[in-house]
Amino acid sequence: MTLACNNLTLAYCSKKNHSPTPVLTAVDLAIERGQVLVLQGPNGSGKSTLMKAMARQLRPQAGTVTLDGRDIWQMDVQTFAQKVAYVPQTLTAPQFMTVHELVALGRSPHQKLFQLSLTDNDRSLITAAMSRCGVDDLQDKLVSQLSGGERQRTVIAMALTQGPDYLLLDEPTASLDFRYQLELIDLLGQLKDDGLGIGLILHDLNIAAQLADKIALIAAEENSNNGGSKVSRIVAQGTVEAVLEREILQRVFAVDIEILKGVGKDVYLPTRLK
């Protein structure tokens, strides 16, 4: 089972120019069940744009995103949402919604039209997701009162309540302290072992190295077909060892990087601007 991008081109219309301008092109990648794919690259390189396309939030200008071989835009929204859960960088929840109420929204794709009550199976899945994410003791707390780490775990619990095959997360470790980062790394490792396919956007090379089975490194290059303007593409893709090489990272991020070899994982240390 695979969530895949096939020769994908993504574009936006600017306010000045109503014709679509490509921002990301020639994208071929796939997330397998039981695998973690990490998207990395400089700010503005198109990582979130690509994830939105994979989450059926943005229709491609060209190419396809497929779920187990089927074009996701040929699927109805509810069926897609039962299989793919997306956690954006920020999620706005109503001011007076409790943790339990927010997590329960994850069952929406499985409910019938105008269904007002939860089934016993819904309640069981909600309880299990909150427990797994460590927010079961917060279920009556207002979402607006949560810390950053608590809020992130609550949103992931909502995504898990969907019962998806694939989980897409845009910068889930942003603004989290070290403990919450380690808790999240541990949780995602468990979900991978359970057979979920996981796609992540991460800026931290060291966290990516701990989590990733595969990394896709995205960067902007000059587009000779569009007046010399820049368009992003995948410049390296593969295992951590193949992609997180010093020369590749220095070229993409325009900084000097030292890779410290030691026991366990390598440590990536940006040292100065190039």
Secondary structure, 3 states (H helix, E strand, C coil): CEEEEEEEEEEECCCCCCCCEEEEEEEEEEEECCCEEEEECCCCCCHHHHHHHHCCCCCCCEEEEEECCEEHHHCCHHHHHHHEEEECCCCCCCCCCEHHHHHHHHHHHHCCCCCCCCCHHHHHHHHHHHHHCCCHHHCCCEHHHCCHHHHHHHHHHHHHHCCCCEEEEECCCCCCCHHHHHHHHHHHHHHHHCCCEEEEECCCHHHHHHHCCEEEEEEEEECHHHCCCEEEEEEEEECHHHHCCHHHHHHHHCEEEEEECCCCCCEEEEEEEC
